[in-house]
Structure formats: structure tokens, C-alpha cells
Amino acid sequence: MRKSWKPAPTLFGYFGRKYTQWVLLTLGILVSFITLIEVLELMRRVSHKTVEISSFHLVMISLLNIPTMLDELLPFAVLFGSLSCFFIWNRSHEFMVTRSVGQNVWQAITPVIFSVGAIGLCHIMIINPIAATTAKQHNYYMQNIFTSSDQQSGLSVSTSGIWLRDTSNAYNLIINGQQLLLKEALISQPLLYQLEQNGKLSWRIQADTMHLTEGGWIVKNALRTENNGRQSALGDVIIPTAMQPSDLLESTQAPQTVNVYRLPGFISVLERTGLPAGEHKVFFHQLLSTPLKLIGLALLAASVTLVRFSRQTKLKLILFALGAGFGFYFLTDLIYLLGTTSRLPYHIAGWGPALLVCSISGFLLARADE
């Protein structure tokens, strides 16, 4: 009977620790380089403004954006760090010694898979909540510097105004208004359409304003029109709702500013109010697929570095790293765009890049090992 393979704890810990150090070192280099460029660009943009901001404050604003940058830089760090680490392992023959004791390539690379998967989980559970908080602060400072106060007062969603949906046990309302003032939770010149279960119009209300409070919608100077054309002035009325003022205020938040623990509930709020939630859904599933995506990139690096090696590999590795890294970035960005515009189901748009890179890299690694 064949004995099951169990990794040696010392060897497993050694390779896992060395690999993690290479990935974190690469990540630190990338973050430092991109942050320096961002600070210089921010200084250039501020130099054209009348307001005076110290260089220290500009640096602090740029540092707030570092956790958010990790979303885009982490795949590059894993790819470049893996290639560098595996290249060193081959030069020092450490990986060859591991294979010589009878381990196949999948057994030998188990510490790498475990380490990069742990990095992905830490990114989801720890870095993402921090990034959501710092992204809000970063956006707040950037808006104060580069956006006038008039542009921050309200939100006009389309040429026909804003559209909301509010459903409850008693009402099924479609709300159209000229402008939505987020801080006041106030809609100007609203039109309320009450729909029956079969989708037919029951009645319509035209008003001056409607204000969302804890007790419901306060509709000012409401004029109700029935299906038969009969009109009746209702004055100021209160329409009960399950929505909260904070729902409207938070509905315009970018997905990067909502942490992973609140994102499912936030998506439910968007769907209940009829606001588009496609971008948040795709972002949520892409975030959950981070460990699988990073594992796929590590396996891709292993397929071209660990199994076959020659003295002419240095230039090939650099070209491969640049091509694979930017190719994966543009592929992910394209699929993300297709998902947010409903050209692809959000599950496929979220998990597609991770599954694709894992399938391709696993196939290449298995073929190379043969």
C-alpha cells in the first residue's frame, strides 16, 4: 500500500518563509516606486491651485492610498517575486535537492501554494477593511483640494433626473426627481409612481420635495393623480419606508470604499433602491477570488522557472514577467468592464480571471513536469 505524502515541517517552513519574504520584498519595492510617482504627480497638480498645502500633508495623503494600491500591485508582486525567488532557488540548486528525494513538482511547490494563499486571505480579511477606511479619507482630501463646493452639493444621475425604487409591504414606488441632495436625503421635484403587482400604474404623486427621515418619506405639497385623471391635493404626507437616510448617503460610494464584511449588505441596499450594483458585485467576487488568482500567478511563474532552466533564462524571465503581468492586468480590467456593464454575468466576471490563470498555469506546469 502506497504511503501518503506528508511534507517535512522544517523544509516546508523554510521554503514558505523564503518565498513569503521575496513576495513581500517585491511588494515593498513596487509600493515605494508607485507612491513616489503619486507624490510627485500630486505636487504638480497642487502647484496649479491657489490653495497652499505643505509637502508633508501631500505625502500623508499619498500614504493613505497605499492600502488601496495593494489591490492592483499584489498580483504583480506575486508574479515578479515568484520569478525572482524561483530563479534563486534554481541557481542554488535548492529546488533540485527537494525534487531528488522523490517529490513531484506539486509536492515540492506546496509551501508556495500555502504561503501565497495565506497572503491572499490576509489581503481579504485584514488589508481590505483598512483600505476601505483609508480610501474614504483619501477621496475626502482629494475632493476638498480639487473639487469646488458647488460640485459636492448634490448628485444628478441622468438628464431625466435621478431614479429610485422603494418597495415595502404597502407600497411599490418608482421615484423620479430632478436632484438628490445626499447629505440632506432630499429629492427635489419628485414624481412618485405606485405600481400594482402586475406592473400597472395605480396612482401618481407630484410634489415639491420629499425628505427621507427615520419615520419615512416626508412629501411636501403632494398632488395625487388617479388612473381616471382625478386629482386631489394631499398637502404634506408621510409615506412609510424601510430605507434609512444613511442608505442614500452611502449609495454613491465606490466599491473600494466599502469593506468586504459590509459589501453584501451594501449591494442589497443598492438593489432595493434600484441603483446600479453591477460594479460592486463584480468587485466583491474578484476580491473573494484573490487567493485563487495569486496561486495561479505563482504556478505560472513556477511553470517557466522551476522545471526548465538555462543560462539564457534571465532576459526571458524579464520579458515573460512584463508580458504576463500586463497581459493579466488588461485581461482582468477588460473582464471587469464587461461585468460592470452587464455584458458578462458578475460571477463569471469576478471569478473568470482567477480560474483562467489557474487552469493555464496548472496545465503548463503539469506538461513541463512530464
Number of C-alpha atoms within 10 A of each C-alpha: 3 4 5 6 8 7 14 9 9 9 13 16 14 12 21 19 14 15 24 21 14 20 26 16 14 22 21 14 13 18 20 14 11 14 18 15 13 18 18 15 12 17 16 11 12 17 12 8 11 8 9 9 13 9 13 9 10 17 17 12 21 20 20 19 20 19 20 22 17 19 18 10 19 23 24 25 25 28 26 25 24 27 28 21 22 22 22 15 19 18 13 11 12 13 20 15 13 16 15 9 8 10 14 12 20 15 15 19 21 14 23 23 22 14 21 26 20 16 20 23 18 13 22 20 14 13 17 23 21 17 25 21 17 21 22 18 16 21 15 13 14 14 14 11 16 12 12 10 10 7 9 13 12 17 15 14 13 10 7 11 17 19 20 17 17 18 17 12 8 9 16 18 22 18 20 21 24 19 21 26 17 20 14 16 19 23 25 19 17 25 24 23 22 20 17 13 10 6 9 11 14 15 19 20 21 21 22 16 21 28 18 23 18 12 13 18 22 18 25 20 17 23 18 20 17 13 11 8 9 9 14 12 13 14 12 15 14 15 13 17 19 13 20 16 18 15 16 23 15 16 17 13 13 14 19 21 22 23 21 22 12 10 18 14 11 22 20 12 19 21 16 16 20 16 17 15 17 21 19 22 23 27 22 23 18 24 20 19 20 25 23 22 25 26 28 28 29 27 27 25 27 26 22 21 24 23 18 12 13 9 7 8 15 15 10 11 18 14 12 17 21 15 12 17 19 13 12 19 16 11 14 19 14 13 21 25 17 19 22 20 14 14 12 16 15 25 14 18 26 25 22 20 25 23 16 14 21 21 15 14 22 20 15 16 22 13 11 15 14 7
